[in-house]
Amino acid sequence: MRRFPRGYLLLGDALASFNPIYGQGMSAAACQAIALDSAFAGSDEGLAKRFFRAAAKVIDAPWQLAVSSDLALPSVPGPRPLVVRIVNAYIARLQRAATHDPTVSAAFIRVIHLVSAPASLFAARILLRVLFATGRSRAALDLAAPAGQRVQNQQETIR
């Protein structure tokens, strides 16, 4: 469409429909509403163009998260370029680290809730924690062990 009809705008699912399994549709729509508010700061002239540019930036991050997550599943058809395979491997490792590292967990939650940009998961303080994660914590191991083994693990910890 060369020109968007004056007086009309789209947002939410009409602009970008997200897979509900990721729970990002409402958050993305709220971010689009904020972008719309900012677009209203100018004149009516060019409103649609200003809004759609801002909305595209808002939509890009959760869209890329969803597509990358989908492509991590072998049953989902589609090409998996090297960069997608590397990022998906890193995110899988990050998710494992997040089960026992509250700093990694908080960073991941901020990204999936659209509070922080996905690039923040590659910041040195998170990247190093993910790459050098030693595995599950002792508490997680104890909870995963059968009841009799938990008692033995606790006795070994006391010694």
Secondary structure, 3 states (H helix, E strand, C coil): CCCCCCCCCCCHHHCCCCCHHHCCHHHHHHHHHHHHHHHCCCCCCCHHHHHHHHHHHHHHHHHHHHHHHHHCCCCCCCCCCHHHHHHHHHHHHHHHHHCCCHHHHHHHHHHHCCCCCHHHHHCHHHHHHHHCCCCCCHHHHHHHCCHHHHHHHHHHHHC
